[in-house]
């Protein structure tokens, strides 16, 4: 029967055994944040002992138990082939009596998975560019290579007294230590295939996009690779595509209601599919280009004859549906072009879009579909975006900002991210026809001569002098995030609303939809707030929006009441064939690598060959997590950081979730009780990190090092079981803790504590404060110390608190970035430190 040995709320991973089989060696993240260490736990014990190593990720004890072969680090992605960064896995031998270390790795390569057998230490190394098995003789101090795999190396290994078992390229091999020969082991298992069963699932949680029919009587959802038509009146759903092994994305219905367009990879690459909305009849399949990629933003022209869209390669296109032809309209030179926001004129002749120039400024363009020509409208010096025609055909709306360029350029540097809440934009209208009256007078009042509610049958655009016909709405600038046409003479604006005190990267804005009427431009009406997306019907009469995980369909023009129009999506079902889905996911992963990776040579890797090789293992995949594993193994050959596959439709792990609380303290066992050896104190009182509020360091508690934990909620605490087991299920809950100066109830007191979900950050904060005091003491007050745990909001608070607190009273600073969790590129910090006094 299995026995649980550890209860600490961090992952504990077994690494091996002591030679006598009485102790288990394991690695845990249970100490200061960012640090792995090795521990031993007796098989019949309750409290582990930490080995005297400052950092350790893997190890193997010597036969006499006096030394250990170990690796202090291991790079954070085990699938990162040929890693040569700062966390190289270097092999060392440490003497456990005093921590004295002998370094075995001498080069810039990874030695890992140490296995101490007799006088030899076996390990795997990528010193030949591919992981192979090596042996270090502790007597002769010589290293010998034992295997010679050239491309698909060893992933993991484990030793027995006479053999080493290792995993390589999907097979388990056995290496005989006497003959130095290896062979693949034929293993046959009956896999758990429960995740492979075909089934019907509710598609609501997998919705990727949504659009409306022209009148809003039907909703078209793209979910889990299918196009679904949802009749909200009847609560019925119809799957138009029924293609579990194909991704059909961004489905949109034509304004005449006859067609549904989507991008489908049925052929192996994405094409434009035009499918009868009724579900009956042939599908028109339009190849977009000879070298297909990824496409998005499908936007029908009002006459249902053309479809505009954009692609991954920074281009905007349109398709002639009747002819089955496509045309590239324009292409941006800036890599963060992202969306074009294409918008057709009411008569279907003109297409407005927003294109980024090399200076990162977005610029409004108008494309003439009859003359096949684009016209630049704004000057390119001001950030202009979100173009949309008024349904009356007289005006083109857009937003403009002179300061957005300081922040909006994708994954950027710290200065840009910090400036993001400061961005404002102004709302503008272009009077398209020369001689057409402006909708506003010069004082911002509505112009009675402008017939804003009357639609023009044909859109007339005079380009000469058009920049002088750009007018501003008479309202203050706001952080407009998108525009949409309402009924003639009205426009809707999505506004990003930041908190009044946004803080350092710590707050998230809300998005609110407003309605502007040209007849009442100074009085925008709030329609709905805190939404996550919206779309209008083609006639402007219906509004579909998402709020959290809830969808609602309401009449446009008025603010809906709470709960009004909420959709019941229980009928939104798709049939799932996991095997077919996984094949599609696998294939698309390689297309993403092909088209999105910054190096077209993929770091010298033949990705077509890698796709073929690892594709042979698809037949053996029976779990969604196995597909992620396969993709990570395969894509790891490209050798780059921050890349991986995860997530997916996988069942929750069996068993109870880890809800063990901690108190922010360290312990030892004394006289059958747990004695506190160190109470970790709270961080600075101004910190925004709630995990730095130490559970045992609150006013009135007065808990001291050396005191004993005696009981929790009336249950006696003794050392015959893990200290952490007493706090299972107590995270965030008030608990009565009995503490005393002796290992008995005499003189004890009871306090109320809130057990925390973790304490690693608190430990790191206390470590940093000890370092600060040491630096100041050793330098006689001449030097300051600032620890930067990460380049996010909390880390920046720590930095700024430190640098301003030390300003003008220190001769130098020690900036400590060890164990930093990463974040944004910190140009602001660098600039601040370079300033002259």
FENJONOR-V429195 format. One record per helix or strand of 3 or more residues. SS is the DSSP state (H for helix, E for strand). FROM is the first residue (numbers start at 0). TO is the last residue. If there is no record, write none. Layout:
SS_FROM_TO, SS_FROM_TO
//
This chain:
E_11_16, E_22_27, E_36_41, E_57_60, E_66_70, E_90_94, E_100_102, E_110_116, E_119_124, E_131_136, E_142_144, E_153_158, E_162_167, E_170_175, E_180_183, H_193_195, E_198_201, H_203_205, E_206_211, E_218_222, E_225_230, E_235_238, E_247_252, E_258_263, E_270_275, E_283_285, E_294_299, E_305_310, E_314_319, E_324_330, E_349_355, E_361_367, E_372_375, E_382_388, E_394_400, H_403_405, H_413_421, E_424_430, H_465_468, E_469_471, E_479_484, E_489_496, E_509_516, E_519_527, E_533_535, E_541_546, E_549_554, E_572_575, H_577_595, H_601_603, H_606_614, H_617_619, H_623_637, E_664_669, E_672_678, H_689_691, E_707_711, H_722_726, E_733_739, E_748_753, H_759_777, E_782_786, H_792_805, E_811_815, H_826_832
//
